[in-house]
């Protein structure tokens, strides 16, 4: 089945940032199974009160990045039906997830403090530049009509606790930009140590993939470049190998998961190569859920890319989370199924967020995966949305049993968009220096008379990365 219909190359004209504000954190306890218990910690909540078409209280689409004992998350806050949000929020822990600080980016939208020039913000992604000790959050800046007009980066030089006004990476008055991502080269022996790379697609130019490079912690950025043979798609997630090679998996316009790379510090980008076709089952419940890749890298530079896919299920009746890996970004392994549930169980898994512990590698790589799922893929008005977690300590050769982190939720409790009910086009998981996995994901409870109740959560104390005997299949 064609992935183009699932990717729905929309005019995702999005987001705006806002207001350095500290919110009180709260906790909630959710039970799963017969004896286990997970305690969730609310990282932030939507503080904005601007009226329709912005929906409150909503927070969606978190990313995370960890370095040492610090983890930073960024997410949309105050989602608009037609695209973007009132601002991007952040939540930071500098002590392996024990305590958290939070706020909202400055200088971005009318709702930020100080106010900024953009109407909305979307697609936030986090990275850290070890050479310059700078944290960076990249975002898609939109006008009030939800057209992506700029890629921007906010910087923090104090461990992710305060943030500067944004720097412009790229801007347009005539096209439509979309779906940015950011990464930095943090290997001190790399020839390109301290380079940071931002990726996005030019939707108004047939989704042409674009890259820009900074060598001064995101203060200035080079001209946008594209790949040999003009790779086109969206959802790219650049990663840097220890030798400085940058590998960018993405969802191509032709309906595949593909990748391209640069081995000269972003001066040029090679032509794309195929990883796999996308075969995705349409997710029920009027959910917004495109099969975009989630990618991470181990300590040796092996790249793992995961997405939701139905190739292993009879008649493509539900989605599994699948993955492929590569040591060079040129040749990729056969697609493997992560065995969260038995084949043909009827459980639908989607929107994965993968983490790999960079202190581990190869056959001993530690992998953690958070994802959403419907217990019944063929549900209709009775869909029950859950959040799940699974992990491996042998590079994906076998996996722990999957476990429920949150839910059930009714999809109608989520932010409503022109593409369906939304937790995010992506979510995220990171593994900290203590070896624990910290996911960030949207959780919703029933709306009240004053609005929705959708916010960003993690797990108190993190989650163990463990092994098991459940073997991947291909």
C-alpha positions in Angstrom: 0.0 0.0 0.0 1.2 3.4 -0.9 2.9 5.3 2.0 2.1 8.6 0.2 -1.5 8.3 1.3 -0.4 7.7 4.9 2.2 10.5 5.0 -0.4 13.0 3.6 2.1 15.6 2.5 0.1 18.4 4.1 0.8 22.0 4.1 1.7 21.8 7.8 2.0 25.5 8.4 2.8 25.8 12.0 3.9 27.1 15.4 4.9 30.0 17.5 6.9 30.2 20.8 6.4 32.1 24.0 7.1 33.2 27.6 9.8 32.2 30.1 7.6 30.9 32.9 8.1 28.4 35.7 5.3 26.0 36.3 4.7 23.8 39.3 5.1 20.1 38.5 2.6 17.5 39.4 2.4 13.7 39.6 -0.2 11.2 38.8 -0.1 7.4 39.4 -1.4 5.0 36.8 -1.6 1.3 37.4 -1.1 -1.4 34.7 -1.3 -5.2 34.9 -2.2 -6.9 38.2 0.7 -5.9 40.4 3.0 -3.3 38.7 2.7 0.4 39.0 4.1 3.3 37.1 4.2 6.8 38.5 4.1 9.6 35.9 5.5 13.1 36.5 3.9 16.0 34.7 6.8 18.1 33.2 4.7 21.1 32.1 1.3 22.4 31.3 -0.2 24.8 28.8 -0.4 28.3 30.4 -1.9 30.2 27.5 -5.3 31.7 27.2 -5.5 33.0 23.7 -8.7 31.9 22.1 -9.7 29.8 19.1 -8.4 28.4 16.9 -5.8 27.7 19.6 -6.9 24.8 21.9 -6.2 24.8 25.6 -4.9 23.1 27.6 -2.8 21.1 25.1 0.8 20.0 24.8 1.9 17.7 22.0 4.9 16.3 20.1 7.8 16.2 22.6 11.5 15.7 21.7 14.2 14.9 24.2 18.0 14.9 24.2 20.4 13.8 27.0 24.1 14.5 27.6 25.6 13.1 30.8 23.2 13.7 33.6 21.2 16.4 31.8 18.1 15.9 29.7 16.1 18.6 27.9 12.7 18.1 26.4 10.8 20.5 24.1 7.2 20.4 23.0 4.3 22.4 21.5 2.0 24.2 23.9 -1.4 25.5 23.0 -2.0 23.6 19.7 -3.9 25.3 16.8 -6.3 23.2 14.8 -4.8 24.3 11.5 -1.1 23.9 12.5 1.4 25.1 15.1 1.1 26.1 18.6 1.1 29.2 20.8 4.7 28.5 21.9 7.3 25.8 22.5 7.8 24.7 26.1 10.9 23.2 27.7 11.6 21.0 30.7 15.1 20.3 31.9 16.7 18.0 34.5 20.4 18.3 35.4 20.5 15.5 37.9 19.5 12.3 36.0 15.8 13.1 36.1 15.5 13.5 39.9 14.3 17.1 39.6 12.9 19.2 36.8 12.7 22.9 35.8 10.5 24.2 33.0 9.4 27.2 31.1 8.7 28.5 27.6 11.0 29.9 24.8 11.4 33.7 24.6 11.2 36.0 21.6 9.1 33.7 19.4 5.4 34.5 19.2 3.0 37.2 20.5 2.5 35.0 23.5 6.1 34.6 24.5 8.1 36.8 27.0 9.4 38.9 25.4 7.0 38.7 22.4 8.4 37.6 19.1 7.7 38.1 15.4 6.1 34.7 14.5 2.5 33.7 14.6 3.0 30.1 15.8 5.7 27.5 16.4 5.9 23.8 15.7 8.3 20.8 15.3 10.7 21.5 18.2 13.8 19.3 18.4 16.7 19.4 21.0 20.4 18.9 20.8 23.6 19.7 22.7 26.9 21.2 21.4 29.6 19.7 23.8 32.4 21.8 22.3 30.7 25.1 23.1 28.6 23.8 26.1 25.4 25.0 24.5 22.0 23.5 24.3 19.8 24.2 21.3 16.1 23.9 20.5 15.2 24.1 16.8 11.7 25.0 15.8 9.5 25.7 12.7 8.3 29.3 12.9 5.0 30.0 11.2 2.9 33.0 10.3 -0.6 33.5 11.7 -1.9 31.6 8.7 0.1 28.5 9.7 2.6 28.7 6.8 6.2 27.7 7.8 8.3 30.8 7.1 11.5 30.2 9.1 13.6 27.6 10.9 14.8 29.1 14.2 17.1 28.0 17.0 17.0 29.1 20.7 20.3 28.6 22.7 21.0 28.0 26.3 24.5 28.3 27.8 23.6 27.4 31.4 22.6 23.8 31.1 19.1 24.3 29.6 17.8 26.4 32.4 17.4 29.7 30.6 17.1 30.4 26.8 18.1 33.2 24.5 15.9 34.8 21.8 16.0 32.8 18.6 18.5 32.9 15.8 17.2 32.4 12.2 18.6 29.4 10.4 16.6 29.9 7.2 13.6 31.9 6.1 11.3 32.4 3.1 8.6 34.7 1.9 7.5 32.6 -1.0 7.7 28.9 0.0 6.5 26.6 2.8 9.0 25.1 5.2 8.3 22.1 7.3 9.6 19.5 9.8 13.0 20.5 11.1 15.5 18.5 13.2 18.9 19.3 14.8 22.0 17.4 15.9 25.6 18.4 16.9 28.9 16.6 16.6 29.9 15.9 20.2 32.9 13.6 19.6 36.1 15.4 20.5 38.2 13.4 18.1 36.0 14.1 15.1 37.4 16.5 12.5 34.1 18.4 12.7 33.7 18.5 16.5 31.4 21.3 17.4 29.5 21.4 14.1 25.7 21.5 14.4 23.4 20.5 11.6 19.7 21.5 11.1 17.5 19.6 8.6 14.1 20.6 7.2 12.1 20.1 4.0 10.9 22.8 1.6 7.3 21.8 1.2 6.7 24.5 -1.3 9.4 23.0 -3.5 8.1 19.5 -3.6 9.4 18.7 -0.2 13.1 19.2 -1.1 15.3 18.2 1.8 17.5 21.0 3.1 20.5 21.1 5.4 22.4 24.0 7.2 25.6 23.9 9.3 26.8 26.0 12.1 30.3 25.9 13.7 29.7 28.5 16.4 27.1 26.8 18.6 24.2 27.9 16.5 24.9 31.7 16.5 25.3 31.7 12.7 24.3 29.3 10.0 25.5 28.5 6.5 23.4 28.7 3.4 20.9 25.9 2.9 22.2 23.0 0.8 20.4 19.9 -0.7 21.5 16.5 -1.6 22.8 15.0 -4.8 19.8 13.9 -6.8 17.6 16.2 -4.7 16.2 14.0 -2.0 12.6 14.9 -1.2 10.5 13.9 1.8 10.0 14.9 5.4 10.8 13.8 9.0 14.5 13.6 8.6 16.5 13.0 11.9 20.3 13.6 11.4 22.7 11.7 13.5 26.5 12.0 13.8 28.9 9.1 13.9 32.1 9.3 16.0 34.1 9.9 12.8 32.0 12.9 12.0 29.9 11.4 9.2 26.3 12.7 9.4 23.5 10.3 8.5 20.0 11.5 7.9 17.1 8.9 7.8 13.8 10.3 6.5 10.5 9.4 5.0 10.8 10.0 1.2 8.2 11.5 -1.0 8.2 8.2 -3.0 7.0 6.2 0.0 10.2 4.8 1.4 12.4 5.2 4.4 15.6 6.5 3.0 18.8 8.1 4.1 21.6 10.4 2.9 24.9 11.4 4.4 27.8 13.9 4.5 31.4 13.0 5.3 32.8 16.5 4.9 31.2 18.4 7.7 28.0 19.3 5.8 29.7 20.9 2.8 27.9 18.5 0.5 25.4 15.7 0.9 25.4 12.4 -0.9 22.4 11.0 -3.0 19.8 9.1 -0.9 19.7 5.3 -0.6 16.7 3.1 0.2 16.3 1.6 3.6 12.8 0.0 3.2 9.4 0.6 1.8 6.7 1.9 4.1 3.7 -0.4 4.5 1.4 1.2 7.1 -2.0 0.3 8.3 -4.3 3.4 8.7 -4.6 4.1 12.4 -8.2 4.1 13.7 -9.9 6.6 16.0 -9.3 9.6 13.7 -5.8 9.8 15.0 -3.1 11.9 13.4 -0.3 9.3 13.0 2.1 9.3 10.1 4.8 6.6 9.7 7.7 8.9 10.2 11.1 7.6 11.3 12.6 7.8 14.8 16.4 7.4 14.7 19.2 7.1 17.2 22.9 6.0 17.2 25.1 3.8 19.5 28.6 4.4 20.7 30.2 2.8 17.7 28.1 4.8 15.2 25.5 2.2 14.3 22.3 4.0 13.4 18.9 2.5 14.3 15.8 3.8 12.6 12.3 2.7 13.7 8.8 3.4 12.3 5.4 1.8 12.4 4.6 -0.7 9.7 2.2 -3.6 8.9 4.3 -5.9 6.7 4.4 -8.7 9.2 0.6 -8.8 9.9 -1.9 -10.7 7.8 -3.5 -8.4 5.3 -1.7 -5.4 6.8 -4.3 -5.5 9.5 -2.3 -3.6 12.2 1.0 -1.9 12.7 4.1 -3.2 14.5 7.1 -1.1 15.4 9.9 -2.1 13.0 13.5 -1.1 12.6 16.6 -1.3 10.4 20.2 -0.5 11.3 23.4 0.5 9.5 27.0 1.1 10.4 27.7 3.4 7.4 24.4 4.9 6.3 24.8 3.2 2.9 23.7 -0.4 3.5 20.9 -1.2 5.9 19.8 -4.4 7.6 16.6 -6.3 6.7 13.6 -4.8 8.4 12.9 -6.4 11.8 9.8 -6.5 13.9 10.0 -5.5 17.5 8.0 -8.3 19.3 5.8 -6.1 21.6 2.7 -8.4 21.0 2.3 -11.6 19.0 1.9 -11.4 15.2 -1.8 -11.0 14.3 -2.7 -10.1 17.9 -4.8 -7.2 16.6 -2.9 -4.6 18.6 -2.0 -1.5 16.6 1.4 0.1 17.5 2.4 3.6 16.2 4.4 6.8 16.8 7.6 5.2 18.2 10.3 7.2 20.1 13.6 5.2 20.2 16.6 5.8 22.4 20.1 4.2 22.3 22.6 4.4 25.1 25.8 5.9 23.5 27.9 4.3 26.2 27.0 0.9 24.8 27.4 -0.4 21.3 27.1 -3.3 18.9 25.7 -6.6 20.3 25.6 -5.0 23.7 23.8 -1.8 22.7 21.0 -0.8 25.1 17.8 0.3 23.3 14.6 1.8 24.8 11.4 2.4 22.9 8.3 4.2 23.8 5.2 4.1 21.6 1.4 4.5 21.5 -1.0 1.7 20.8 -4.6 0.7 20.4 -5.4 -2.7 21.9 -7.8 -3.2 19.1 -6.7 -2.0 15.6 -10.2 -2.2 14.2 -11.7 0.0 16.9 -14.1 2.8 15.8 -15.8 5.2 18.3 -14.5 3.1 21.2 -10.8 3.4 20.7 -8.7 3.3 23.8 -5.2 4.9 23.5 -2.3 3.6 25.6 1.4 4.4 25.9 3.8 1.5 26.0 7.5 0.8 26.6 10.0 -2.0 25.6 13.8 -2.4 25.8 16.8 -4.5 24.7 20.3 -4.9 26.1 21.7 -6.8 23.1 21.3 -4.5 20.1 17.7 -5.6 19.4 18.4 -9.3 19.2 15.9 -9.9 22.0 13.5 -7.7 24.0 11.9 -7.3 27.4 8.1 -7.7 27.6 6.3 -4.6 26.7 4.6 -2.7 29.4 1.9 0.0 29.7 3.0 3.4 30.9 -0.3 5.4 30.6 -3.9 5.1 29.4 -6.4 4.3 28.4 -7.3 7.6 26.9 -10.1 8.5 24.5 -8.7 10.1 21.4 -11.3 12.9 21.6 -9.5 14.1 24.8 -6.6 15.1 22.6 -5.9 18.3 20.6 -7.9 18.2 17.4 -6.1 19.1 14.2 -7.0 19.2 10.5 -5.3 15.8 10.3 -6.9 14.2 13.3 -6.5 14.0 17.1 -2.9 14.6 18.0 -0.3 13.4 20.5 2.4 14.4 18.0 3.9 13.3 14.8 6.8 12.0 17.0 7.6 11.4 20.6 10.9 10.8 22.3 13.0 8.7 24.7 16.5 9.3 26.0 18.9 7.2 28.2 20.8 9.2 30.8 24.2 8.6 32.4 22.7 6.5 35.1 21.4 4.0 32.5 17.7 4.8 33.0 15.4 5.6 30.1 13.3 8.8 30.3 10.5 9.1 27.8 8.5 12.2 27.1 4.9 11.8 25.8 1.5 13.5 25.8 -1.1 12.2 28.3 -4.7 13.4 28.3 -7.6 13.1 30.8 -11.2 13.9 30.2 -11.9 17.6 29.2 -13.6 19.9 31.7 -15.8 22.9 31.2 -12.7 25.1 30.9 -11.0 23.0 28.2 -8.8 20.1 27.4 -6.3 18.4 29.8 -3.4 17.2 27.6 0.1 17.7 28.9 3.7 16.4 28.7 4.7 13.6 31.1 7.7 11.4 31.9 8.2 8.5 34.4 9.4 9.3 37.9 12.8 7.6 38.4 13.0 6.7 34.7 12.6 3.2 33.3 15.1 0.3 33.5 16.7 -0.8 30.2 16.5 -4.6 30.5 16.7 -7.7 28.3 14.5 -10.6 27.7 14.0 -13.7 25.5 11.4 -12.3 23.1 13.3 -12.4 19.8 12.9 -9.9 16.9 11.6 -11.3 13.6 12.2 -10.5 10.0 
